[in-house]
């Protein structure tokens, strides 16, 4: 199964019959920040693309599989890295960005496009093949709907990482061995409250043992700015993602409403 998925993914990256299509940049991606550039190398440890002039590009909106760090086989991580290399190496790329354009390491936070590929948008191409997961930063929510849709397509088809148990969507009760890993969790919020400025979304009757989503007081402003009251999640079925911690049971701290998907 992995082999079939991978071969299809490579063919799609290279384009059917080698026919190149012009890059189509969606409005949500923002204006062009860097145009017609080539990559010197891809840094596997942090998924950064280093340009020939020394600048570095962070692939905004996605996280690649990490193999052992995800408590998962290395095969999917290897496939994702190989696919990324095929997309960017030796090709002219366009990078778009919206504010804030750089992270604390002075890396450009961009959406990346390759006009020589059948699927010109790097992030969406990786997501649609199950070679990445969505990871929306609270201060950069551009193209969230498009990225989530691409991920959902791959998840429904069990492509790439979505065919591996380590990457399956977790239930609130099934997070026991996932501490320290990035997970996608889906369930119904039993209760939601704000105490001392911090929001708590609990998925069970005992906060000391059940799964909880928390929102720090400093991050509550992101929800207010978006017109979202976390208490309104009570009774709703949602999908959330982030790194699992252990504090009175498994916990994920989120910082913005784009990290939450409403599940019908």
C-alpha positions as CSV (number, residue, x, y, z in Angstrom):
1,X,0.0,0.0,0.0
2,X,2.8,2.4,0.9
3,X,4.5,1.7,-2.4
4,X,1.4,2.5,-4.5
5,X,0.8,5.7,-2.6
6,X,4.4,6.8,-3.0
7,X,4.7,6.1,-6.7
8,X,1.5,8.0,-7.3
9,X,2.8,10.9,-5.3
10,X,6.0,11.1,-7.2
11,X,4.2,11.0,-10.5
12,X,2.0,13.9,-9.4
13,X,4.9,16.0,-8.2
14,X,6.7,15.6,-11.6
15,X,3.5,16.2,-13.6
16,X,1.7,13.9,-16.0
17,X,3.9,13.2,-19.0
18,X,6.3,15.8,-17.8
19,X,3.9,18.6,-18.8
20,X,4.5,21.7,-16.6
21,X,1.7,23.9,-15.5
22,X,2.0,27.6,-14.6
23,X,1.8,28.3,-10.9
24,X,-1.6,29.5,-9.7
25,X,-1.2,31.4,-6.4
26,X,-4.5,31.7,-4.4
27,X,-5.5,35.0,-3.0
28,X,-5.3,33.6,0.5
29,X,-1.5,33.1,0.2
30,X,-0.7,36.8,0.2
31,X,1.6,38.8,-2.0
32,X,4.8,37.5,-3.5
33,X,7.7,38.0,-1.1
34,X,10.5,36.2,-3.1
35,X,10.3,35.3,-6.8
36,X,12.3,33.0,-9.1
37,X,14.6,31.6,-6.5
38,X,16.4,28.3,-6.3
39,X,17.1,26.1,-3.2
40,X,20.6,25.3,-2.0
41,X,19.5,22.6,0.5
42,X,16.6,21.3,2.6
43,X,17.3,21.0,6.3
44,X,15.6,17.8,7.4
45,X,15.8,18.5,11.2
46,X,13.5,21.6,10.9
47,X,11.9,21.4,7.4
48,X,13.6,24.6,6.4
49,X,14.5,25.5,2.8
50,X,17.8,27.4,2.5
51,X,18.2,29.6,-0.5
52,X,21.4,30.1,-2.5
53,X,21.7,33.6,-1.1
54,X,21.6,32.2,2.5
55,X,18.0,33.2,3.3
56,X,15.9,30.5,4.9
57,X,12.2,29.7,4.3
58,X,9.9,28.1,6.9
59,X,7.0,26.1,5.3
60,X,4.1,27.9,6.9
61,X,1.0,25.9,7.8
62,X,2.2,22.3,7.8
63,X,4.3,19.9,9.9
64,X,6.1,17.0,8.3
65,X,6.2,13.5,9.8
66,X,9.2,12.9,12.1
67,X,9.4,9.1,12.3
68,X,10.7,8.0,15.6
69,X,10.0,11.4,17.2
70,X,6.3,10.7,16.4
71,X,6.6,7.2,17.8
72,X,6.1,6.1,14.2
73,X,8.0,4.2,11.5
74,X,10.6,6.2,9.6
75,X,9.3,5.2,6.1
76,X,6.6,7.9,5.8
77,X,9.1,10.6,7.1
78,X,11.6,9.4,4.5
79,X,9.0,9.6,1.7
80,X,7.9,13.1,2.8
81,X,11.5,14.4,2.7
82,X,12.2,12.8,-0.7
83,X,9.0,14.3,-2.1
84,X,9.9,17.7,-0.7
85,X,13.3,17.4,-2.4
86,X,11.8,16.5,-5.7
87,X,9.5,19.5,-5.5
88,X,12.1,22.1,-4.8
89,X,15.5,21.1,-5.9
90,X,16.7,22.5,-9.2
91,X,13.5,24.4,-9.7
92,X,12.5,28.1,-9.6
93,X,10.3,28.8,-6.7
94,X,8.0,31.6,-5.7
95,X,7.4,32.4,-2.0
96,X,4.4,34.4,-0.7
97,X,4.1,35.8,2.8
98,X,1.8,37.9,5.0
99,X,2.6,39.6,8.2
100,X,4.4,38.7,10.4
101,X,6.7,37.6,7.6
102,X,9.6,36.3,9.6
103,X,9.9,34.1,12.7
104,X,12.3,34.6,15.6
105,X,15.1,33.0,13.7
106,X,14.7,35.5,10.8
107,X,13.3,32.8,8.5
108,X,10.7,33.9,6.0
109,X,7.3,32.2,6.8
110,X,6.0,31.4,3.4
111,X,3.7,29.5,1.1
112,X,5.8,28.0,-1.6
113,X,4.9,27.5,-5.3
114,X,6.6,25.7,-8.2
115,X,5.5,26.5,-11.7
116,X,7.0,23.4,-13.1
117,X,4.8,21.0,-11.2
118,X,1.3,19.6,-11.9
119,X,0.4,20.7,-8.3
120,X,2.3,24.0,-8.0
121,X,1.5,24.7,-4.3
122,X,4.0,22.8,-2.1
123,X,2.0,22.8,1.2
124,X,-1.2,21.6,-0.5
125,X,0.7,19.0,-2.6
126,X,2.3,17.4,0.5
127,X,-1.0,17.5,2.5
128,X,-3.0,16.0,-0.4
129,X,-0.6,13.0,-0.5
130,X,-0.6,12.4,3.2
131,X,3.0,13.5,3.6
132,X,2.3,16.3,6.0
133,X,-0.3,17.5,8.5
134,X,-1.8,21.0,9.0
135,X,-0.3,23.1,11.8
136,X,-1.8,26.6,11.8
137,X,0.1,29.2,13.8
138,X,-2.1,31.5,15.8
139,X,-0.6,34.7,14.2
140,X,-0.7,33.3,10.6
141,X,-4.0,31.8,9.6
142,X,-3.8,32.3,5.9
143,X,-5.2,29.5,3.7
144,X,-6.3,27.5,6.7
145,X,-9.5,26.3,4.9
146,X,-7.6,25.2,1.8
147,X,-4.9,23.4,3.8
148,X,-7.4,21.6,6.0
149,X,-9.4,20.5,2.9
150,X,-6.3,19.0,1.3
151,X,-5.5,17.1,4.6
152,X,-9.0,15.8,4.8
153,X,-8.8,14.5,1.3
154,X,-5.7,12.4,2.1
155,X,-7.2,11.3,5.4
156,X,-10.4,10.1,3.8
157,X,-8.3,8.1,1.3
158,X,-5.9,6.7,3.9
159,X,-2.9,8.1,2.0
160,X,0.6,8.3,3.3
161,X,0.8,8.9,7.0
162,X,-3.0,8.4,7.4
163,X,-2.5,4.7,6.6
164,X,-0.1,4.3,9.7
165,X,-1.6,3.7,13.2
166,X,0.8,6.2,14.8
167,X,-0.8,9.0,12.8
168,X,-4.5,8.1,13.1
169,X,-6.8,10.8,14.6
170,X,-7.0,10.1,18.3
171,X,-10.0,9.9,20.6
172,X,-9.8,11.8,23.9
173,X,-9.6,8.5,25.6
174,X,-6.8,7.1,23.4
175,X,-3.9,9.5,24.2
176,X,-2.1,7.5,26.8
177,X,1.2,6.9,25.0
178,X,1.3,10.1,22.9
179,X,3.0,12.5,25.3
180,X,5.5,14.7,23.5
181,X,4.1,14.1,20.1
182,X,2.0,16.2,17.7
183,X,-1.4,14.7,17.5
184,X,-4.8,15.3,15.9
185,X,-7.6,14.6,18.4
186,X,-11.4,14.5,17.8
187,X,-14.2,14.4,20.4
188,X,-17.1,16.1,22.0
189,X,-16.4,18.9,24.6
190,X,-18.1,17.9,27.8
191,X,-17.5,21.2,29.6
192,X,-15.9,24.6,28.8
193,X,-15.0,27.3,31.2
194,X,-12.6,30.2,31.8
195,X,-10.8,30.4,35.2
196,X,-8.3,33.1,36.1
197,X,-8.2,34.1,32.5
198,X,-7.3,30.6,31.2
199,X,-9.8,28.5,29.2
200,X,-10.3,24.8,29.9
201,X,-12.2,22.5,27.5
202,X,-12.7,19.1,29.1
203,X,-13.6,16.0,27.3
204,X,-14.5,13.9,30.4
205,X,-16.0,14.2,33.8
206,X,-12.7,14.2,35.8
207,X,-10.3,17.0,34.9
208,X,-7.6,15.2,36.8
209,X,-7.5,12.3,34.3
210,X,-9.4,13.3,31.2
211,X,-8.2,15.0,28.1
212,X,-8.2,18.8,28.3
213,X,-7.6,21.7,25.8
214,X,-6.3,24.8,27.5
215,X,-5.8,28.3,26.2
216,X,-3.4,30.6,28.1
217,X,-4.6,34.0,29.2
218,X,-2.2,35.8,26.8
219,X,-3.7,33.8,23.9
220,X,-7.3,34.5,24.8
221,X,-6.9,37.8,22.8
222,X,-6.6,35.7,19.6
223,X,-10.0,34.3,20.3
224,X,-11.6,37.6,21.2
225,X,-10.2,39.2,18.0
226,X,-11.8,36.4,16.0
227,X,-15.1,36.8,17.9
228,X,-14.8,33.3,19.4
229,X,-15.7,32.5,23.0
230,X,-14.1,29.2,23.9
231,X,-17.0,28.5,26.2
232,X,-19.2,28.1,23.2
233,X,-17.3,24.9,22.3
234,X,-19.2,23.1,25.1
235,X,-21.3,20.3,23.7
236,X,-19.7,20.6,20.3
237,X,-17.7,17.9,18.5
238,X,-14.4,19.4,17.5
239,X,-11.0,18.4,16.0
240,X,-7.9,19.9,17.6
241,X,-4.2,19.5,17.0
242,X,-0.9,20.2,18.8
243,X,1.7,18.6,21.1
244,X,0.3,16.4,23.8
245,X,1.5,17.2,27.4
246,X,0.7,15.5,30.7
247,X,-0.8,17.8,33.4
248,X,-3.8,16.3,35.2
249,X,-4.2,13.9,32.3
250,X,-3.3,14.5,28.6
251,X,-3.5,18.1,27.5
252,X,-3.0,20.2,24.4
253,X,-2.6,23.9,24.7
254,X,-3.8,25.9,21.7
255,X,-3.3,29.6,20.9
256,X,-5.8,30.5,18.2
257,X,-9.2,29.5,16.8
258,X,-7.7,28.3,13.5
259,X,-6.3,25.3,15.5
260,X,-9.9,24.1,16.0
261,X,-12.1,22.4,13.4
262,X,-15.8,22.0,13.9
263,X,-16.9,18.5,13.1
264,X,-20.4,18.0,11.7
